[in-house]
Amino acid sequence: MAKLRPEEIAFNDKVAQRIKDLRVKVNPNQKKFSESHDIDRQIVSRWESTTDERGVSIHTINRFCKMINITLKEFFDSEHFTKE
């Protein structure tokens, strides 16, 4: 796997933080959130991880958006992605 550039790492971190912020609004407890959506808690933890260099795929982001009933546009229409 090629080493990520700093801007790619920064983008992955923004995605992870956005997932965490939205998940906390829906359910502050990671375990309860994962149970209510029939997924493993460790998966949610990986999605929210800023140390996982793989990042999260667009398919995973879309899946998460469906879980919390928002669109991809709403996910990315955030100060996480508009501020430098």
C-alpha positions in Angstrom: 0.0 0.0 0.0 1.4 3.4 -1.0 2.1 5.9 1.8 -0.7 8.5 2.1 0.1 12.1 1.5 -0.6 14.6 4.3 -3.7 16.0 2.7 -5.1 12.4 2.3 -4.4 11.7 6.0 -6.1 15.0 6.9 -9.2 14.1 4.8 -9.4 10.7 6.4 -9.3 12.4 9.8 -12.1 14.7 8.8 -14.3 11.8 7.7 -13.6 9.9 10.9 -14.4 12.9 13.1 -17.6 13.6 11.1 -18.8 10.0 11.6 -18.1 10.3 15.3 -19.8 13.6 15.7 -22.9 12.4 13.8 -23.0 9.1 15.7 -22.7 10.8 19.1 -25.8 13.0 18.1 -27.8 9.8 17.4 -26.4 7.7 20.3 -23.5 8.8 22.5 -22.8 5.1 23.3 -20.8 3.3 20.6 -21.9 -0.1 21.8 -25.6 0.8 21.8 -25.3 2.4 18.4 -23.7 -0.7 16.9 -26.3 -3.0 18.5 -29.2 -0.9 17.2 -27.8 -1.2 13.7 -26.7 -4.8 13.9 -23.0 -4.2 13.4 -20.0 -5.0 15.5 -18.8 -2.2 17.8 -15.3 -2.6 16.6 -16.4 -1.6 13.1 -17.9 1.6 14.4 -14.6 2.2 16.3 -12.6 1.7 13.1 -14.8 4.1 11.2 -14.1 6.7 13.9 -10.4 6.0 14.1 -8.0 8.7 13.1 -5.1 6.3 13.3 -6.4 3.8 10.7 -4.6 4.8 7.5 -7.0 2.9 5.3 -9.7 5.4 5.9 -13.4 4.7 5.2 -14.7 4.0 1.7 -17.5 6.0 0.1 -19.6 2.8 0.3 -19.1 2.7 4.1 -19.9 6.4 4.4 -23.1 5.9 2.4 -24.0 2.9 4.6 -23.5 5.0 7.7 -25.6 7.9 6.2 -28.5 5.5 5.6 -28.2 4.3 9.3 -28.7 7.8 10.5 -31.1 8.9 7.8 -29.0 11.6 6.1 -27.7 12.0 2.5 -24.1 11.9 1.4 -24.6 15.6 0.5 -25.6 16.3 4.1 -22.6 14.3 5.4 -20.1 16.3 3.3 -21.9 19.6 3.7 -20.2 20.3 7.0 -17.6 22.7 8.4 -15.4 19.6 8.7 -14.8 19.8 5.0 -15.2 23.5 4.3 -12.8 25.0 6.8 -9.1 24.7 6.2 
